[in-house]
Amino acid sequence: MSESPSSAAVFIGIHLGADRVQVAAVTETGVTLAESAAPYSATVQPTPIKEHAELDPEIWWNATRMAVGHLVNQLRSKVSSPSQLKAISVCSDPGALIVLDRFGNPIMNAILARDARGTDYVKSLNFHGLEHCERMGFQFKATDPLAKIAWVKENLPEQYENALFVHQADFILGRLKGQPDVTEFSLGMKTGSDLLEESWPDWLDYDMHLGVRERLPRLVPLGEKVGTVCSKASSSTGLPAGMAVVMGSTSATASFLASGARQRGDFYTVLDRGMTINGISPQMIRDPHGFIQIFKL
């Protein structure tokens, strides 16, 4: 005997992984109704410089459309009405930088997280942002998006003049709601966001002379509704138009929340290529040596 369709509220999460997009639909009580995945259709684009790593960002969106479309097809037999699909969100690792025109279209390949072309700008970023780095408890690295922005400004001045800069998750979130204009606090940390003041700091423009703050997405907290699924995204994915689009997080934060941590003093440790310790604290934990990376929920 087949199971009756669910009448519970359903939420969809998109994870942008290293080589594929993974999507899941869960009910408000945590029951997984459907899962889907789609690999990226191409690998890293060859570049003449060893330290560079690029990929056409449309590849991410095409894989997302496929994975979400397959998920929606699964859900048709598992939910009573499309109105049960309440919200969708996106998470990814930080580091990748997408350069857009004023209409939200990519004007070059995405600069991937491991790309170290910003090496020559790290010393200047950490000098001019010294106070900021001390407050945040870390120093900028060559692979950080802010170092990549500095590289674009000096090496591609014509593109930089009218460019907008977003992260990987911001780009996909923008495709869902029609405009890539928001990012989450911690996702923007390596682009220079101030987690305490909840803003893009003045030193980016007045000391580094990047003229970049107006080119960066609006900072919003995790879980905030930032728009609805637009008609174009609805047509290409099968999602209902008007479904809420909610700000996601970094992959590390999503993993931390999935661990069950809920209150001050809860900590969660991940052993992978390195050791990551995540926890809830009433105050900022700073490491002057930069070994502890700080993110904000």
Solvent accessible surface area in square Angstrom, and as a share of the most:
residue,aa,sasa,rsa
1,M,245,1.09
2,S,101,0.65
3,E,160,0.72
4,S,88,0.57
5,P,72,0.45
6,S,29,0.19
7,S,97,0.63
8,A,29,0.22
9,A,18,0.14
10,V,0,0.00
11,F,80,0.33
12,I,5,0.03
13,G,38,0.36
14,I,3,0.02
15,H,57,0.26
16,L,3,0.02
17,G,16,0.15
18,A,110,0.85
19,D,85,0.44
20,R,93,0.34
21,V,0,0.00
22,Q,86,0.38
23,V,5,0.03
24,A,33,0.26
25,A,0,0.00
26,V,51,0.29
27,T,9,0.05
28,E,110,0.49
29,T,114,0.66
30,G,55,0.52
31,V,86,0.49
32,T,72,0.42
33,L,27,0.13
34,A,5,0.04
35,E,117,0.52
36,S,12,0.08
37,A,54,0.42
38,A,3,0.03
39,P,79,0.50
40,Y,26,0.10
41,S,98,0.63
42,A,39,0.30
43,T,116,0.68
44,V,53,0.31
45,Q,54,0.24
46,P,131,0.82
47,T,38,0.22
48,P,138,0.87
49,I,84,0.42
50,K,193,0.82
51,E,93,0.42
52,H,26,0.12
53,A,6,0.05
54,E,29,0.13
55,L,10,0.05
56,D,53,0.27
57,P,1,0.01
58,E,54,0.24
59,I,17,0.09
60,W,7,0.02
61,W,21,0.07
62,N,58,0.30
63,A,3,0.03
64,T,0,0.00
65,R,78,0.28
66,M,126,0.56
67,A,1,0.00
68,V,0,0.00
69,G,18,0.17
70,H,103,0.46
71,L,0,0.00
72,V,9,0.05
73,N,88,0.45
74,Q,47,0.21
75,L,3,0.01
76,R,156,0.57
77,S,82,0.53
78,K,80,0.34
79,V,16,0.09
80,S,75,0.49
81,S,40,0.26
82,P,91,0.57
83,S,81,0.52
84,Q,16,0.07
85,L,12,0.06
86,K,99,0.42
87,A,13,0.10
88,I,1,0.01
89,S,25,0.16
90,V,4,0.02
91,C,19,0.12
92,S,0,0.00
93,D,83,0.43
94,P,37,0.23
95,G,8,0.07
96,A,8,0.06
97,L,1,0.00
98,I,0,0.00
99,V,0,0.00
100,L,0,0.00
101,D,38,0.20
102,R,108,0.39
103,F,172,0.72
104,G,6,0.05
105,N,74,0.38
106,P,34,0.21
107,I,64,0.32
108,M,38,0.17
109,N,48,0.25
110,A,0,0.00
111,I,0,0.00
112,L,18,0.09
113,A,44,0.34
114,R,155,0.57
115,D,0,0.00
116,A,26,0.20
117,R,16,0.06
118,G,0,0.00
119,T,82,0.48
120,D,123,0.64
121,Y,31,0.12
122,V,29,0.17
123,K,173,0.73
124,S,41,0.27
125,L,0,0.00
126,N,21,0.11
127,F,144,0.60
128,H,70,0.31
129,G,1,0.01
130,L,92,0.46
131,E,127,0.57
132,H,7,0.03
133,C,6,0.03
134,E,109,0.49
135,R,65,0.24
136,M,1,0.00
137,G,2,0.02
138,F,4,0.01
139,Q,98,0.43
140,F,3,0.01
141,K,107,0.46
142,A,20,0.16
143,T,47,0.27
144,D,9,0.05
145,P,0,0.00
146,L,0,0.00
147,A,0,0.00
148,K,0,0.00
149,I,0,0.00
150,A,5,0.04
151,W,40,0.14
152,V,0,0.00
153,K,75,0.32
154,E,122,0.55
155,N,69,0.35
156,L,43,0.21
157,P,81,0.51
158,E,149,0.67
159,Q,68,0.30
160,Y,10,0.04
161,E,115,0.51
162,N,90,0.46
163,A,0,0.00
164,L,27,0.14
165,F,1,0.00
166,V,3,0.02
167,H,3,0.02
168,Q,17,0.08
169,A,6,0.05
170,D,2,0.01
171,F,1,0.00
172,I,0,0.00
173,L,4,0.02
174,G,2,0.02
175,R,56,0.21
176,L,0,0.00
177,K,31,0.13
178,G,47,0.45
179,Q,72,0.32
180,P,15,0.09
181,D,56,0.29
182,V,2,0.01
183,T,0,0.00
184,E,2,0.01
185,F,10,0.04
186,S,1,0.01
187,L,4,0.02
188,G,0,0.00
189,M,0,0.00
190,K,24,0.10
191,T,1,0.00
192,G,0,0.00
193,S,0,0.00
194,D,6,0.03
195,L,2,0.01
196,L,83,0.41
197,E,115,0.52
198,E,86,0.39
199,S,45,0.29
200,W,28,0.10
201,P,18,0.11
202,D,79,0.41
203,W,24,0.09
204,L,0,0.00
205,D,26,0.13
206,Y,143,0.54
207,D,62,0.32
208,M,26,0.12
209,H,128,0.57
210,L,6,0.03
211,G,36,0.34
212,V,0,0.00
213,R,67,0.24
214,E,131,0.59
215,R,30,0.11
216,L,17,0.09
217,P,6,0.04
218,R,135,0.49
219,L,22,0.11
220,V,1,0.01
221,P,58,0.36
222,L,53,0.26
223,G,48,0.46
224,E,64,0.29
225,K,119,0.50
226,V,19,0.11
227,G,23,0.22
228,T,52,0.30
229,V,3,0.02
230,C,34,0.21
231,S,85,0.55
232,K,168,0.71
233,A,2,0.02
234,S,22,0.14
235,S,102,0.66
236,S,43,0.28
237,T,5,0.03
238,G,33,0.32
239,L,1,0.01
240,P,35,0.22
241,A,65,0.50
242,G,48,0.46
243,M,9,0.04
244,A,20,0.15
245,V,0,0.00
246,V,30,0.17
247,M,6,0.03
248,G,9,0.08
249,S,6,0.04
250,T,1,0.00
251,S,19,0.13
252,A,40,0.31
253,T,6,0.04
254,A,36,0.28
255,S,45,0.29
256,F,6,0.02
257,L,63,0.31
258,A,91,0.71
259,S,51,0.33
260,G,44,0.42
261,A,8,0.06
262,R,172,0.63
263,Q,124,0.55
264,R,173,0.63
265,G,55,0.53
266,D,40,0.21
267,F,112,0.47
268,Y,67,0.25
269,T,71,0.41
270,V,48,0.28
271,L,144,0.71
272,D,114,0.59
273,R,240,0.87
274,G,47,0.45
275,M,124,0.55
276,T,63,0.36
277,I,102,0.52
278,N,22,0.12
279,G,32,0.30
280,I,36,0.18
281,S,39,0.25
282,P,80,0.50
283,Q,119,0.53
284,M,37,0.17
285,I,73,0.37
286,R,113,0.41
287,D,16,0.08
288,P,116,0.73
289,H,141,0.63
290,G,13,0.12
291,F,173,0.72
292,I,86,0.44
293,Q,60,0.27
294,I,17,0.09
295,F,72,0.30
296,K,54,0.23
297,L,88,0.44
